[in-house]
Amino acid sequence: MSEPLVVTVPGERMGLIRMGRATAMVLSNAVAAVLGDYVLVDETANHIQVPVVIHRISYTVFSGLTTDDALACGHAYLHELEAALRKENPHLEPESPVTIFQWTLAREAA
């Protein structure tokens, strides 16, 4: 069995993940991804880690994100998800590629 892949997550997102409000994450800088075991690590506090199992990966463009994507990421509205992504990457254009990771918490997948 291989080691889980590590993904660094902004602190404000980690709160949503740890509370179980987020079951997905949109990244603008992921070009290739694989299904399987991951560990989400808080970028501001390395000791905060959440093991997950990525069960779906999809690709779209920034303007192709939906309200369902926002809800899965723990946001009530699409504009909140868009604002969070722009905060992380202010250079996002409508046609900028994004990757959507959907997961189950590892403790629930077992």
C-alpha positions as CSV (number, residue, x, y, z in Angstrom):
1,M,0.0,0.0,0.0
2,S,1.4,3.4,-1.0
3,E,1.6,6.5,1.2
4,P,-1.3,8.9,0.9
5,L,-0.7,12.0,-1.2
6,V,-0.5,15.3,0.7
7,V,-2.5,18.4,-0.3
8,T,-1.9,21.7,1.5
9,V,-5.2,23.5,2.2
10,P,-5.7,27.1,3.2
11,G,-6.7,27.5,6.9
12,E,-10.1,28.9,6.2
13,R,-11.0,25.9,4.1
14,M,-9.7,23.5,6.7
15,G,-12.3,24.6,9.2
16,L,-15.1,23.6,6.7
17,I,-13.4,20.3,6.1
18,R,-12.9,19.4,9.7
19,M,-16.6,20.3,10.5
20,G,-17.7,18.0,7.7
21,R,-19.3,20.9,5.8
22,A,-17.0,20.4,2.8
23,T,-16.9,17.2,0.9
24,A,-15.1,18.7,-2.1
25,M,-12.4,21.2,-3.0
26,V,-11.7,23.2,-6.1
27,L,-8.1,23.8,-7.0
28,S,-6.9,26.1,-9.7
29,N,-3.3,24.8,-9.8
30,A,-3.8,21.1,-10.0
31,V,-3.0,19.8,-13.5
32,A,-3.1,16.0,-12.9
33,A,-4.7,14.1,-10.1
34,V,-5.4,10.5,-9.1
35,L,-8.1,8.8,-7.1
36,G,-7.2,7.3,-3.7
37,D,-5.9,8.2,-0.3
38,Y,-4.9,11.8,0.5
39,V,-4.1,13.8,3.6
40,L,-5.4,17.3,3.7
41,V,-2.9,19.5,5.7
42,D,-3.6,23.0,7.1
43,E,-1.1,25.3,5.5
44,T,-0.9,27.4,8.7
45,A,-0.8,24.5,11.2
46,N,0.9,21.3,9.9
47,H,-0.4,19.3,12.8
48,I,-4.0,19.7,11.6
49,Q,-4.5,16.9,9.1
50,V,-7.6,15.2,7.7
51,P,-7.2,11.8,5.9
52,V,-9.7,11.5,3.0
53,V,-10.3,9.1,0.2
54,I,-10.7,11.0,-3.2
55,H,-13.4,9.1,-5.1
56,R,-14.1,11.6,-7.9
57,I,-12.1,14.1,-9.8
58,S,-13.5,16.4,-12.4
59,Y,-12.2,19.1,-14.6
60,T,-13.9,22.3,-15.7
61,V,-13.2,26.0,-16.2
62,F,-13.7,28.7,-13.5
63,S,-16.9,30.0,-15.2
64,G,-18.2,26.4,-15.4
65,L,-18.5,26.0,-11.6
66,T,-22.0,25.5,-10.3
67,T,-24.0,26.1,-7.1
68,D,-23.7,22.4,-6.4
69,D,-19.9,22.7,-6.5
70,A,-20.1,25.6,-4.0
71,L,-22.3,23.6,-1.7
72,A,-20.0,20.6,-1.8
73,C,-17.1,22.9,-0.9
74,G,-19.0,24.2,2.1
75,H,-20.2,27.5,0.7
76,A,-23.8,28.6,0.6
77,Y,-23.5,30.4,-2.7
78,L,-21.5,30.2,-5.9
79,H,-20.2,33.7,-5.5
80,E,-18.7,32.7,-2.1
81,L,-16.7,29.9,-3.8
82,E,-15.6,32.2,-6.6
83,A,-14.5,34.8,-4.1
84,A,-12.5,32.2,-2.1
85,L,-10.8,31.0,-5.3
86,R,-10.0,34.5,-6.4
87,K,-8.5,35.2,-3.0
88,E,-6.1,32.3,-3.5
89,N,-5.5,33.1,-7.1
90,P,-6.4,36.6,-8.2
91,H,-5.4,35.9,-11.8
92,L,-8.3,33.5,-12.5
93,E,-10.1,34.1,-15.7
94,P,-13.4,32.7,-16.8
95,E,-11.7,30.1,-18.9
96,S,-9.0,29.2,-16.3
97,P,-9.0,25.4,-15.7
98,V,-9.9,24.1,-12.3
99,T,-10.0,20.7,-10.8
100,I,-12.7,19.5,-8.4
101,F,-11.8,16.8,-5.9
102,Q,-14.6,15.0,-4.1
103,W,-14.0,12.9,-1.1
104,T,-15.2,10.8,1.8
105,L,-13.4,11.1,5.2
106,A,-11.1,8.1,5.5
107,R,-12.7,7.1,8.8
108,E,-16.1,6.9,7.0
109,A,-14.7,5.0,4.0
110,A,-13.3,2.2,6.0
